[in-house]
């Protein structure tokens, strides 16, 4: 094979991948060691950006907020989508219809989804507060509520004091989490359904003949055989969740980042540093690198775990 | 006999279980659809009706009889069910020009004078459309999407062909290097990408939205996997018969890969249509701004006209939603594979 011919076929994709993927990824690493303002390099600063970053309380807060978000979205989304998928897998009539409806938000743009939900969460006129009033509850501020939910629950129980450190994610962030779960659940359901349908019927028949209860069937047959799928859903939902941006940008604020900055997640902080507040791009790159390290670590860690735990 | 009884009991329990399953599934269906219904419902309300609490499910106007056939639109301040009266205020804006109201300030009248009519205010869509250059945004998004799809098909089939069929030095290493790029999320490299686009003078241009996205590594991967399933014998035979390498790709490989190509087209369209962070950073002016960024701007500038915002949201998602109802199976499949990057 003539290497020149191969190069010719690879050229169009290769040029784009090099210029717009490899170079930027490499540069993100390099830039984090430089002082770059408004796209102009002003000098090498070594690890100074990182030193500043690790002493930046806003950065740590954004990491904490992102962690709350991920911890809020991933397990609930996983549980609900698995639950619905198992229900839908009971040879229901109209499975196609149900799947279509659950998947609908996945096709809908996040911008539109965020706008609709912001309106649903409206503190005075919103649909959700209307439902609360039907149930006899008072109205909540939702996206405009900076107080932590644990603190709110404690004060609801009549406790006048609650430790500051345990206030928990703000109700505003919880609202964003709800939207993320709603938007992403259809995708996970489809993946779980595919996984469930890959489990051969013989296993279920054998279990039934042995007189296993449906709970036993789930825990002894479905759950272990589904573990590669579960793992995939866990990983992909986690990675996507760490990159949350659009909902925060559109649903919280103004100013974006929510009431008292309680929804300022890491990608929004990166965006703000790099493009909004004077364009401190070196600093933003340092934030980007931290984000990358987190995602990379998670990927490798979970991959390692799977190799040991997943049944194939 | 005993067996039959047991069976009947079992069946009844099973029936109850199935009923519960349907209930649970339908609760979910309601939760998934209410926001869409609410978007459409709000988009057809008048600015006055938006302010009503409790809200109405179906857009409704309240009209008060001013004597004879004359009705004027009113805003209901409160309702006294026991006394059978309502307190109304003239509606600030009304659709019927004839009903220039003779009502001043709040009045309390008998319930029977006020009647409700379903009133769908389709003009909200026109108003929203005209309040921002949505036609331009639409055009930009369609143009960018078309070019990206064409570009992805072109670059991916060529590269996938090289990776699947040709032997050259470092092929597998290059391929793995490509794949590893997929693991890096967009926010990580968006800052340097911006600097590169500045250097190219491409900020605020169509190129900025198209060129970086016409090579799609996952599409290359999908096509390569599929190309590898096409037997080598076919290739050898064709080459011996004097078929050129490119002709083989064009006449045989691509037609045999229609299903994969359709999947690539679908997730490229959906991804490009809905992308947000990249165009938000790379464009500044309405001339090249795509629909999603335009919609976001509109929502931030509008602030309070919820009926117009919902109308804009509805007409921005309409093309994909309509397409989805026609080809849901392919779209679900395509998007499900596109997520399967690992």
Interface residues (C-beta under 8 A of the other chain):
Chain A: X1 X3 X5 X6 X7 X9 X10 X11 X12 X13 X14 X15 X16 X17 X19 X20 X21 X22 X23 X24 X25 X27 X28 X31 X36 X39 X83 X84 X87 X88 X90 X92 X96 X98 X99 X100 X101 X102 X103 X104 X105 X106 X107 X108 X109 X110 X111 X112 X113 X115 X116 X117 X118 X119 X120 X122 X124 X125 X127 X130 X133 X182 X185 X186 X187 X190 X191 X194 X232 X235 X236 X239 X242 X243 X245 X246 X249 X250 X254 X267 X270 X271 X274 X275 X281 X284 X285 X288 X289 X291 X292 X295 X296 X299
Chain B: X18 X21 X22 X24 X25 X28 X29 X31 X32 X33 X34 X35 X36 X38 X39 X42 X50 X51 X52 X53 X54 X55 X154 X155 X156 X158 X159 X161 X162 X163 X166 X167 X168 X169 X171 X174 X178 X181 X183 X184 X185 X186 X187 X188 X189 X190 X191 X192 X193 X194 X195 X196 X198 X211 X212 X214 X215 X217 X220 X245 X270 X273 X274 X276 X277 X280 X281 X292 X295 X296 X299 X300 X306 X309 X310 X313 X314 X316 X317 X320 X321 X324 X325 X328 X329 X331 X332 X335 X336 X339 X340 X341 X342
